[in-house]
């Protein structure tokens, strides 16, 4: 009987550990509470107990690496500007206000450099660097990352572009790199693309260390997660702001859950 209880206790502890081990990633910082991809959002993410911050990065015309999600500045400058980073300099971008659109209290918030974002990553925490540009960003990014003083394991590159993932694995193999994808259901069809075989083929082709997937509950099943893991890849989901959905992915045992609300989702998962 004692042996049976010991085995039951060990099983419960293992399951409990698995369910509570998900890494919480702050999507563009704590972007529910602060203007996305700004220093205010990243600092707020740390205050909310995030394990990781995630930001999006482009190259400017003068080869500076700045933090911005959209192709242009239109949305996050409150439509007061509409330029692509690749066509302007850092100095020009620094003149723009990236905070007022969210709340007047963030007026004057400037667009940050990758180097500035790296500076606020604490010991024991991580950053997911989402590359929005093409492979041309990898060489200058390598210099910035290596000069940051962060440990290799604190930096993870993520990208939708197959070419970017391949370039990162070739040029900066010291950092993990996840391939990202969303899903589409073409008109008249009943299945989502890419399907699992294509996902696995792309992961193998790119040499990615992990898979970052849109949290599409129709696509991401227990069998889907199991297949990706059996193929040797980490499994990460984005962007989850619903406690019920977060708990579903916790039960599936994903490695990380990306959310706009890190404190809110963390609390939901630990109740």
N, C-alpha and C positions, 0 to 999 in steps of 0.2 A: 504493500500500500504506500509506504514511504517513497519507494522508487517511482510509483505512478504519480504521486503528487509533485515530486521533484521534476518529472518530465513535463507535467502540465504547467508548472510554474515557469519553467524555462521557455516553453512554447509561448506562453502569455507575454513574457518579457521580450522575447524576440519580436513578436507581432506588435507590441506596444512601441518598441524602439523604431520599427519600420514605419509605423503610422505617424510618428512624431518627428521623423528625421528630415522632412522636406525642407530644402533651402528656400527661403523667401527672397525673391528678387524684386527690387523696387523698379518698376517700369518707367523709364525716363525720370528716375528719382521718385519721390512720393508725389506723383503728378496729380493725384486727386486733390491734394491740399496746397500745392505750390506749382508755379509755371514749369511745365515739363522741360527737361534738358537744361536746367539752369542750376547754378550753385545753390540757390535756395532749396530747390527740389532735392538735390543730392544730400545736403546737410539735414534736411527734414527726414529723409529716408533713414539716416543713421540714428536720428533721435527716436524714430519709430521702431528701431530694433531690426531693421532689415539685415540680412546676411550678405546681400549683394546689391549693388546698384547697376542699372543698365542704362546706357546712353547710346545715341546714334551719331555717327561722325562722317563728315565730308571734308574734302580738300578745298581750300580757297584758291583764288587766282595767284596768290603769292605763296602757295604751298604750305599754308598753315592748316592744322587739323582742328576743325571746330565742331561743336555739338549742336546738331539740328536734325529733326526727324524728316520733315518734308523736303521736297526738292527745292522749294523756294521759301522765302521768309514771310509770305503773305499772312498765313493763319496766325503764327505766333508773334507777329508784331501788330496784331489787331488790324490788318489790312492797310497799314500805313506805309508798307514797303512790299515789293514783290520782286525779289532778285534771287538768282541762283548763286550759291557760294562760289562755284567754280568761275563765275564771271566778275567777282568783286574781291577786294582785298580785305584782310582782317580789320584794318583801320576803318574801312567803310562800314563793315558789319558792326563794329563796336559803337557806332553812332546810333544804332537802332535800339529801341526799347522792346525787350522780349518778356516783360513782366506785366505791364498794365492790362493786357487782354484778359489775364486771369483774375486780377484784383488790383485796384488802385494802390494797395499797400506794397505791391511789388514793382511799382513804377521805377524805371531806370535800370532794371535788371539787364545785364549785358550777356551777350552770347559767350559761353566759356570755351577755352581751348581744351583739348584732350589732356595736355600736361597739367592744367589747373584742376581738372576733375580727378586725375590720378593722385594729386597731392592730398586730397581729403579722404582717401581710402585708408581706414585704420588698420592696424595690425590685426590679423586674423579675419579680416573681411575681404571681399572680392569685388571685381568689376567685370561686367560683361560689356565688351566693346563691340557694338554693332556697326559694321562697316556698310555705309550707304553708297560709297563711291565704288569705282572699279579697282582692279588689281594695281593701278598706279599709286594707290595710297599706301600699299604695303611697305615699300622701302622707307618713306619718311616716317611711317607709323612705327616701324621697327626701332628707329633711333629714339623716338619719344618714349616708347614703352621701356626700352632698355635703360634709359636715363632716369626713369621714375624712382628707382630705388625699391620698387615693389618686388616681392618674390615672384618667381615664374608662376607658381600655383595660384597667385592672387589675381591673375589676368586670364580671361577667357575671351577669345574672339568669336563673334557670331556673325553670320551673313547668309542672305538668301542666294547670293551669286555663287554659282559653282566655281567660276573662275577665281573669285576672291578666296574661297576656301582652299582651293588647290594651291594658290600662290602663298597663302599663309602657312600651309603645311610644309611647303618647300623652303620658304625663306625665314620663317620664325617657328620652327617645330617645337621650340621650348614651351610654347603656349598651347593650351587646348584650343580647339576650334570646332564649333558646332555649325552644322548646316541647318538652315531654317526653311520651313515651308508652311504655306497656308493651303487651302483646298478650294476647288471649284467643282460645281456640278453643271456641266454643259447642258444647254437647253435640249430637252427631249431625252436626256439620259437619267438613269436612276442611281448611278454610282458616282462617288467623289473621286477627283483626281488631284494629285498623284495617288495611285493605289499603293498598297504595301510593297509589292515587288519593285516598283519604280523607286520608292523611297529607299529600300535596301540597296538597290543598284547604285543610286546616287551617292549614298553614304560611303559605299565601298570605293567608288570611282574617285571621290574627292579626298579620301583618306581622313575624313572628319573623325573627331574623337567622340562626338555626340550629336544628338538629333534634337532640334528645337522646333516644336510643332504648335500650330494654332490649336487652341482648346476646342476642337470640334467634337462634341460628344458622340456624334453619329459615326465618326471615323475612329476615334481613339477608344478602343476596347481593350479588355484584358489580353486577348490574343495578339492584338497589334503591339502593345507594350512588350509582351513576352518575346515576340519575334525580333523586335529591334534589339532588345537586351541580349537575346541568345546569339545575335550576330556580332555582339561585342561593343555596342554603342550605349552611351548614356542617354537618358530620356528626360527631356525638359518640356514644359508646356507654358504657353502665354495666350492671352492675357486674362487672368481670372480674378474677378472682383466679387463673385457670388460665393458666400460661405458653403452652400450646398455643392456647388461645382468644385470648389477647392477640396472639400472632403472626399468627393468622388475620386479626384486625382491623387489624394493622399492614400486612399484605399488601394488604388492601382500601383502605388509605390514609386511614383515618378521621382526623379532626382531633385527637380526644382520647380517651383510655381512662381511665375512672374505675375505681378499685380500692381495696379495703381495705388493700392491701399495696403501697404505692408503691415501696419499695426493691426488693422481690422481683420485681415485674413489670418495673421499669426494667432490672434486671440481666438478666432473661430476654430482653428485647427488644434488648439491646445485645451479646449474645454472638455 
